[in-house]
Amino acid sequence: NHAPRLLGVTLAPETLERGASLVVNVRAYDGHGVASVALDLRPYGGTNVSLTENDGTWAALVDTPDGLSPGLQTLHVVVMDGEGASARYVAWSPPTGEVGASPLGPHHVPVSGSNSIALMVLNDRPSILSPPTVNVVKVEGASPVFTVNVSDPDGVYRVEANLGVFAGVGADEWVTMHDDGR
């Protein structure tokens, strides 16, 4: 008993930021009937999302997990037939004709080429968690302390602040902040 074969996979949009919604449409074929289709996002910190069948197309609206790193990411589609045979796909081949129309048998799916099941994840900017406006009174002889909380799923490399009037005479107004570990 062979596992179901994928006849088509559509991701919309194909390019997005983490946390954005993704529409997934899958067409699959199996002689014993396709019992279930799922998008497995567990490798990226997500869940195994079951798709719902409607007129031969399995579909779902999925929130993409924060664990998807920027760049081209391969997604896993898991299909199972009515007899329990299952397969995990990272690519699919478009059919070149009708199922069973060849002399190779009633369940043969003629295909050519291969399309990966991939998504382009954009590198979104860090989140500044502190209030956007801070009122600081300049006191002669004292050094003010500025605190800002910055978060990014990919890690924070550097945070810079424009000190404006708080910069020393002749000093650069933009300074690199230091992480105190809190």
N, C-alpha and C positions, 0 to 999 in steps of 0.2 A: 504494500500500500504506500504509494508516494504521497508526500505532503502536498498541500495546495501550491499552485504556482501563481506568481504575481503577473497580472496583465497590464497594470498601470498604477503609478503612484504620483499624486499631485500634492505639492506643498505650496501653500499660499499664505503670506508672501514667502519667496525663496530667500530673502534677505531681511533680517530683523534684529532688534536688540533683545537681550535677555529679558525675560519677564513678559514679553509681548505675546499676544495670542497668535496661534498658528492653526490654519485649517488644513486638515489631513484627509485626503480622499484616496482610497485604495480599491482597486478592482482585482479580484482573485478568482481562480478556477480550480475546481477539484471534482472528479467524477462522483465522489461520495458526498459532495456538498461542502461548502465552507462553513464551519461551525463558529469560528471566532477569528477576529483580526485585532491586533493590539500594537500600539507604538510603545516600545520599551525605552523610557527615558531614565531608567535607574542608573546607567553608567554616568549620568550627568547630575545626579542628585535629585532626580524627579521620580515619577512613579511609572508603573506599567498601565498605560491608558487604553481601555477597551474602546474599540470603534463600534458604531452602530450601523447595521445594514439597512439600506433603503434602495430597493429596486436594483440590486446587484452591485451597488457601490457602498463600501464601508467608509464611514466618515466620523470625524470628531473635531471639536474646537479645543485646542490644547494651550495651556499657559506654559511657555518655555521656562525651564528651571535656570536659576542663577549659576549652576555648575557648568553651563555651556561656555567654553572658552571662546574668545574672538577668533574668527577664521572659519574655514570650511569644516563643518562637523558632520560626520556620518551618523545617520539615525538607523535604528533597528526596528524592522517590522516583523512581528511574529504572527504566523497563521496556523490554524489547526482545522483539520477536516472532521467530518462526522464519525470517522473511525478512530480518531485519536492521533493520527499522524500529524506532526507539526514541523515547522521549519522557521528559521530566523534568517531574514534577508537584509542585506545592506545595499543590494542592487537589484534591478529588475530588467527583463528583456522585453521590448515591445513585440507583440505578436505581428506576424507578417501575413496571416491568413486566418480562416475560421478554425475553431477548435474541432478536431476530428475530421477535417476535410482532406487529410492526406492518407495515403495507403498505410501509414504507420499505426493506425488504430483510432478508435473513437474518442480517446482522451488526449491525443497528441496535440500539443500547442506549438505551432511553427513560430520560431523567434529568430531575431537577428540583433546583434549588438548587445550592449549592456548600458544601463543608466544607473548611476549611483543614487542612493537615497540620501541626499545631503542638503544641508542648510548652511547659508552664510550668516554667521553671527557677527554683528558689528561691535566694535569696541566702544562701549558707552563711557561717558565721562564719570569721574568720581562724584560722590554725593558729599556735600558740605552739610554737616549735621548741626553746626552751631548757628546761632541767629545771624542773619546776613548783615545786621547793623549793630555795631558795638560802640557805645559812648565811653571814651576814655579821656580823663582830664590830665593834661600834661603838668606834672609837678617838677619844678626845677630841682635837679640833682638826683631824682629818682628815675629808675628804669621801669617803664610799664611792662606788664606781662600780658601777652596776647595768647589766647587759647582758642583753638579751632579743632573740631572733630571731623575727620575726613574718612570716608569709607569707599572701597572699591572691591568688587569680587575678585579682581586680578591682583590686588595688593596696591599699595600706594608707594610710589617711588620717591616723590618729592612734593613738598608743599611750600609755596612761596607766598609772601605777603608784601603788599605795597604799604610801607610805613608812613609815607607822606611827610607830614610835619614832625613825626616822631623819629625820622632818620636824622642821624648826626649831620652837622654841617659838612658838606662836600661828600657825604657818604651816599652810596647807591640807595634809592628808595625801596627797591625790591630786594628782600632778603629771604634766604632759605630758612624755614622754620625747623626746629629740632624735635624729634619724637622723644617725649619723656616717659613713654611706656604706659601711660594711663589712657 
